[in-house]
């Protein structure tokens, strides 16, 4: 006679802020996970003081399903949310998810089975970048973030074979890992997942990507909002992350800064030297040739033939603006004015942050 397997609890952690458009479908997809008999779940939603209808919608969900629990995240950012959730979680497993996504029924089961098969310390899959509306700008964002010319060797965005990776989106790990490598760095408003995964690897652990694990992520609704986010938030925090944790440095994060420096320097120096001007123009011709070739591939992939005209310039804007953002981050660090330089040690505040259920 086979002994029944021990019941295991997975704590699903969902930071959110102003997600009224997505939160209902997002949580519904988690509650609909196809679970083995020995697996149970609790869903911990950490709301960062939302100013829309997010909390109202979550209360409605909680009335129907007691597995959903709502907490306030006074820090508003994802790092503080996850650290609060780790202290509140009852499960031995943590599945860290995003409120801006929809998850297939087999998502958790695939994470769990992959963890058991590989013995990895963190497991994740790939992001299916999806236009969040019918506007053409959202289609451009989708095309930029799903091609290697746009995002380089970011395997979880462009696809890769199963194996070790430097990072995975979200993540599935044992709660005990925080006893080994510490909590999320609350100085990082962005890039906190990448730093956490790099810390796992630095400590001798393994991060594993299984391409069968897939999540639909709704990208920025317009190209303008996407570029603004890169300039003001995403890109500077690449530089801040390197400052806090040099082991996180990756060439794909730095190459846009090199590109932006080359464009600005090439334009200025072209007036002083015909040789520099010729080299600069030749380099830009090669860049846009590769951009047009990539745009052609994406236009066929998404059946958006206008991409042939608009996507090469969109690639350029993304690379240049992201690069300027990284340079801005480095400049503020040089001046001692970066946000991460205004705080104490990385995890000093994690234990003092108080969480409480939303009444």
C-alpha positions in Angstrom: 0.0 0.0 0.0 1.4 3.4 -1.0 1.7 6.0 1.7 0.1 9.3 0.7 2.5 12.1 0.0 3.0 14.8 2.6 0.9 17.9 1.9 3.0 20.8 0.8 1.9 24.5 0.8 3.0 26.9 -1.9 2.8 30.6 -1.0 2.2 32.6 -4.1 3.5 36.2 -3.7 1.9 38.9 -5.8 3.1 42.5 -5.4 0.8 45.0 -7.0 0.0 48.7 -7.3 -2.7 50.3 -9.4 -3.5 47.0 -11.3 -7.3 47.3 -11.6 -7.2 46.4 -15.3 -5.4 43.1 -14.8 -5.7 42.0 -11.2 -9.0 40.1 -11.5 -7.9 37.9 -14.4 -4.4 37.5 -12.9 -5.6 36.2 -9.6 -8.2 34.0 -11.3 -5.5 32.3 -13.4 -3.6 31.4 -10.2 -6.7 30.1 -8.4 -7.3 27.9 -11.5 -3.9 26.2 -11.3 -4.0 22.5 -12.0 -2.5 21.2 -8.8 -1.3 17.7 -7.7 -3.3 16.3 -4.8 -0.5 17.0 -2.3 -0.1 20.6 -3.2 -2.1 23.4 -1.7 -1.7 27.2 -2.3 -2.2 30.5 -0.5 -2.1 33.7 -2.5 -0.5 36.6 -0.7 -1.2 39.9 -2.5 0.9 42.9 -1.4 -0.8 46.1 -2.4 1.5 49.2 -2.6 -1.2 51.7 -1.6 -3.1 51.6 -4.9 -5.0 54.7 -5.9 -7.4 52.9 -8.2 -10.0 50.1 -7.8 -7.4 47.4 -7.2 -8.1 46.8 -3.5 -11.9 46.8 -4.1 -11.5 44.1 -6.8 -9.3 42.1 -4.5 -11.8 42.3 -1.6 -14.4 40.8 -4.0 -12.1 38.0 -4.8 -11.3 37.3 -1.1 -15.0 37.0 -0.3 -15.2 34.1 -2.7 -11.9 32.4 -2.0 -10.3 32.3 1.4 -6.9 31.3 -0.1 -6.4 34.9 -1.2 -4.9 37.2 1.5 -4.4 40.9 1.1 -1.6 42.9 2.8 -0.5 46.5 2.7 3.0 47.2 1.3 3.9 50.7 2.7 7.2 50.7 0.7 5.2 50.5 -2.5 8.0 48.7 -4.4 8.4 45.0 -5.2 11.4 44.4 -3.0 9.6 45.5 0.1 6.5 43.6 -0.9 8.4 40.3 -1.3 10.2 40.7 1.9 6.9 41.3 3.8 5.4 38.3 2.1 8.3 36.1 3.1 7.6 36.9 6.7 3.9 36.3 6.3 4.1 33.2 4.1 3.1 29.8 5.7 4.4 27.7 2.8 7.7 26.0 2.5 7.7 27.0 -1.2 7.5 30.6 -2.6 6.2 31.3 -6.1 6.9 35.0 -6.8 4.5 36.3 -9.6 3.6 39.5 -11.2 0.1 41.2 -11.3 0.5 42.3 -14.9 0.4 38.8 -16.2 -1.9 35.8 -16.9 -0.7 32.3 -16.0 -1.6 28.9 -17.7 -3.1 26.1 -15.6 0.1 24.1 -15.6 2.4 26.9 -14.5 2.9 26.0 -10.9 3.1 22.3 -11.6 5.8 22.8 -14.2 7.8 24.9 -11.8 7.5 22.3 -9.0 8.4 19.3 -11.2 11.3 21.2 -12.8 12.6 22.0 -9.3 12.5 18.4 -8.3 14.1 17.1 -11.5 16.9 19.7 -11.6 17.6 20.4 -8.0 17.9 24.0 -8.9 17.6 26.8 -6.3 15.3 28.9 -8.5 13.2 27.9 -11.4 11.4 30.0 -14.1 10.4 30.1 -17.7 9.9 32.5 -20.5 7.8 35.7 -20.9 5.3 35.9 -23.8 5.3 39.6 -24.3 1.8 40.6 -25.4 0.3 43.9 -26.7 -1.9 45.2 -23.9 -4.3 46.9 -26.3 -5.0 47.3 -30.0 -2.9 50.5 -30.4 0.0 50.2 -32.8 2.4 51.5 -30.2 1.8 48.4 -28.0 2.5 46.2 -31.0 5.9 48.0 -31.5 6.8 47.4 -27.8 6.0 43.7 -28.3 8.2 43.5 -31.4 11.1 45.3 -29.8 11.1 43.1 -26.6 10.8 39.7 -28.4 13.8 40.0 -30.8 17.5 39.5 -30.0 18.3 42.7 -31.9 16.1 44.5 -29.4 17.0 42.8 -26.1 20.2 40.9 -26.8 20.7 37.5 -25.2 17.9 37.8 -22.7 16.8 34.2 -23.0 13.6 34.5 -21.0 12.4 37.1 -23.5 13.5 35.6 -26.8 13.5 31.9 -25.9 16.2 29.4 -25.1 16.7 25.7 -24.5 16.2 24.3 -21.0 19.3 24.9 -18.9 21.0 27.2 -16.4 20.5 30.9 -16.8 21.6 34.2 -15.2 18.1 35.1 -14.4 14.4 34.0 -14.8 11.2 36.0 -14.6 9.5 35.9 -11.2 10.8 32.6 -9.7 9.9 29.5 -7.7 12.1 28.6 -4.8 12.2 27.3 -1.3 11.4 29.8 1.5 14.6 28.6 3.2 16.7 30.2 0.5 16.3 33.5 2.3 18.0 32.1 5.3 21.0 31.3 3.1 21.4 34.4 0.9 19.2 37.1 2.6 16.1 39.0 1.5 15.6 41.2 -1.5 17.6 44.4 -1.6 15.1 47.1 -0.8 17.3 49.8 -2.2 16.5 48.5 -5.7 13.3 49.8 -7.1 14.1 48.0 -10.3 16.3 45.0 -11.2 15.7 43.3 -7.8 15.0 39.9 -9.4 18.1 40.0 -11.4 20.2 40.9 -8.4 18.6 38.2 -6.4 19.3 35.5 -9.0 22.9 36.7 -9.4 23.2 36.4 -5.6 22.0 32.8 -5.8 24.6 32.0 -8.4 27.3 33.8 -6.5 26.5 31.7 -3.4 27.0 28.5 -5.5 23.4 27.9 -6.4 21.7 27.3 -9.7 19.0 29.2 -11.6 17.2 27.1 -14.2 15.1 28.1 -17.1 12.5 25.7 -18.5 11.0 27.1 -21.8 7.9 25.0 -21.2 7.1 27.3 -18.3 5.4 30.3 -20.0 3.6 33.4 -18.8 1.7 36.0 -20.8 3.0 39.5 -19.8 1.1 42.6 -20.9 3.6 45.2 -22.0 3.4 49.0 -21.9 0.4 50.3 -23.8 2.3 52.8 -25.9 5.8 53.2 -27.2 6.2 56.5 -25.4 5.4 55.0 -22.0 7.7 52.1 -22.7 10.6 54.5 -23.6 9.8 56.8 -20.6 10.0 53.8 -18.3 13.4 52.8 -19.7 14.8 56.3 -19.4 13.6 57.2 -15.9 13.4 53.8 -14.2 14.7 50.6 -15.8 18.0 51.8 -17.3 19.4 53.9 -14.4 18.8 51.0 -12.0 21.1 48.9 -14.1 23.9 51.3 -13.1 22.7 51.4 -9.5 22.6 47.6 -9.4 26.2 47.4 -10.5 27.2 49.9 -7.8 25.5 47.9 -5.1 26.4 44.5 -6.4 29.3 44.4 -9.0 28.7 40.7 -9.6 25.5 41.6 -11.4 27.3 43.3 -14.3 26.2 42.0 -17.7 27.4 43.2 -21.1 23.8 43.2 -22.5 22.9 45.8 -19.9 25.9 48.0 -20.7 26.0 47.8 -24.4 23.3 50.5 -24.8 25.4 52.9 -22.8 28.3 52.3 -25.2 25.9 52.7 -28.1 24.5 56.0 -26.8 28.0 57.3 -26.1 29.1 56.3 -29.7 26.1 58.1 -31.2 26.6 61.3 -29.3 30.4 61.3 -29.7 30.1 60.4 -33.4 27.8 63.3 -34.1 30.1 65.7 -32.3 33.4 64.5 -33.6 32.2 64.1 -37.2 32.4 67.9 -37.5 36.1 67.7 -36.6 37.4 64.8 -38.6 36.3 63.4 -42.0 37.7 60.0 -41.0 35.5 59.9 -37.8 32.6 61.0 -39.9 33.1 58.2 -42.4 33.5 55.6 -39.7 30.4 56.9 -37.8 28.2 56.9 -40.9 29.4 53.4 -41.9 28.6 52.1 -38.4 25.1 53.6 -38.5 24.4 52.2 -41.9 25.3 48.8 -40.6 23.2 49.3 -37.5 20.1 50.3 -39.5 20.7 47.4 -42.0 20.5 45.0 -39.1 17.5 46.9 -37.8 15.7 46.6 -41.1 16.5 42.9 -41.3 15.1 42.4 -37.8 12.1 44.5 -38.6 11.4 42.3 -41.7 11.5 39.2 -39.5 9.1 40.7 -36.9 6.8 42.0 -39.6 6.3 38.4 -40.8 6.1 37.0 -37.3 3.3 39.4 -36.2 1.8 40.1 -39.7 2.4 43.9 -39.1 4.0 45.0 -42.4 4.2 48.6 -41.2 6.9 47.3 -38.9 9.2 47.4 -41.9 9.1 51.2 -41.8 8.6 52.0 -38.1 10.5 49.3 -36.2 14.1 50.2 -37.3 13.6 53.7 -35.9 11.9 52.2 -32.8 14.9 49.9 -32.2 17.2 52.9 -32.4 15.1 55.0 -30.0 15.0 52.1 -27.5 18.7 51.5 -27.6 19.6 55.1 -27.5 17.2 56.1 -24.7 18.1 53.1 -22.6 21.7 53.9 -23.1 21.2 57.5 -22.0 19.3 56.2 -18.9 22.3 54.0 -18.0 24.7 57.0 -18.5 22.4 59.1 -16.3 22.5 56.5 -13.6 26.3 56.4 -13.7 26.4 60.2 -13.7 24.3 60.5 -10.5 26.4 57.8 -8.9 29.5 59.9 -9.7 27.9 62.9 -8.1 26.8 60.9 -5.1 23.2 61.8 -5.8 21.8 58.3 -6.8 18.8 57.1 -4.7 20.6 54.0 -3.7 23.4 56.1 -2.1 20.9 57.7 0.3 20.1 54.5 2.2 21.8 52.3 4.7 22.9 48.7 4.2 20.8 46.6 1.7 18.5 44.7 4.0 18.7 46.8 7.2 15.0 47.9 6.9 13.5 44.6 5.9 13.0 43.4 9.4 11.5 46.7 10.6 8.9 47.0 7.8 5.6 46.2 9.4 2.9 44.5 7.4 -0.8 44.2 8.3 -3.8 42.6 6.6 -6.0 45.1 4.8 -9.3 45.4 6.8 
